[in-house]
């Protein structure tokens, strides 16, 4: 297999980049605008690999693998720009990324991260899977959702439908079948994940089956979007995202050649998941009222928290079609951004949502960007953008997480998803022309 690295200046010509940098600067000032321009260029120049079949492989930054979630969110800020030139090279890349994601999903709907070819590279060679295409096989609901969310975003932004083909239909059928199978995880699933001699959040209990769950109508997940094991098997934000993406298929499938049975099956499954969330995924909180839980097990246990990764409760308007002024979302958001959420941290430098995936009291710029993108206050969104821009420890990179008391203590020196979420927030502040 041969691959080529596209020229960032062709995908995003200097005059176009400068136009958008100036538009961002007019709202945010020069500092955030410089970081915006650098991050927009960096992701295009350093993460993309065009394959022989014109599909596009995307690394996360400092890890040479393609996550279905990360590769979708890394492209978020480019959608608006690609919409100005729907037949241009940037739009071609977006289409190529979706096609690569769908090919991977069709290959193994239980995997979260893939290699550029069948080279056997992996995060941990002792995992049960020996498929040489898989970097990791942690089953996460969002891995089945983000390719279809990005497919819809590309279609809506550019009018392109060349990524909606036979592979799209096959991947959609695989996703619907997998999500349906996992509504009865205990009875119907043969998925197992065991990582020997590791911390609890990197493996599943009960010989790889995960903690026990009862039937709820929701679909099961082994792992969260953080790649950490679920405490309880029904990840509520993931289920809400699945409902949304299953319903998007009604718009996308006809452009791919139509398959009424697939649309019907997807709609029926979405309805069942939504009913399960309504029955089991809501809790009454003493201070905040009725809110969504983060995880439940259908056996009476509920986990109230949020995690910086997407999909999380804070990001529901971005990934699940929930309106920012939805009363339940507002209540849930108030919980997430309060001390009642054990992963909300406040310190001398910043306050925001972190994750058990990173050290205690580390806030994630991704979560700060999500907070801004889902805020009803443009002034608050601008404050968050400027906070991210001033907490890079002078590196010029948006990091995975940093200490709320000292941004010189950070994780992952280059994390392209964080760069892209900062850029998406910056673009959201630029008025439409």
Secondary structure, 3 states (H helix, E strand, C coil): CCCECCCHHHHCCHHHHHHHHHHHHHHHCHHHHHHHHHHHHHHHHHCEEECCCCCEEECCECCCCEEHHHHHHCCCCHHHHHCCCCCCHHHHHHHHHHHHHHHHHHHCCCCCEECCCCCCCCCCCCCCCCCCCEEECCCCHHHHHHHHHHHHHHHHHHCCCCCCCHHHHHHHHHHHHHHHHHHHHHHHCCCCCCCCCCCHHHCCHHHHCCCCCCCCCCCCCCECCCCCECCCCEEHHHHHHHHHHHHHHHHHHHHHCCCHHHHHHHHHHHHHHHHHHHHHCEEEECCCEEEECCEECCCCCEECCCCCCCCCCCCHHHHCCCCCCCHHHHHHHHHHCCCCCCCEEECCCCEEECCCCCCCCEECHHHHHHHHHCCCCHHHHHHHHHHHHCCCCCCCCCCCEEECCEEEEEECCCEHHHHHHHHHHHHHCCCCC
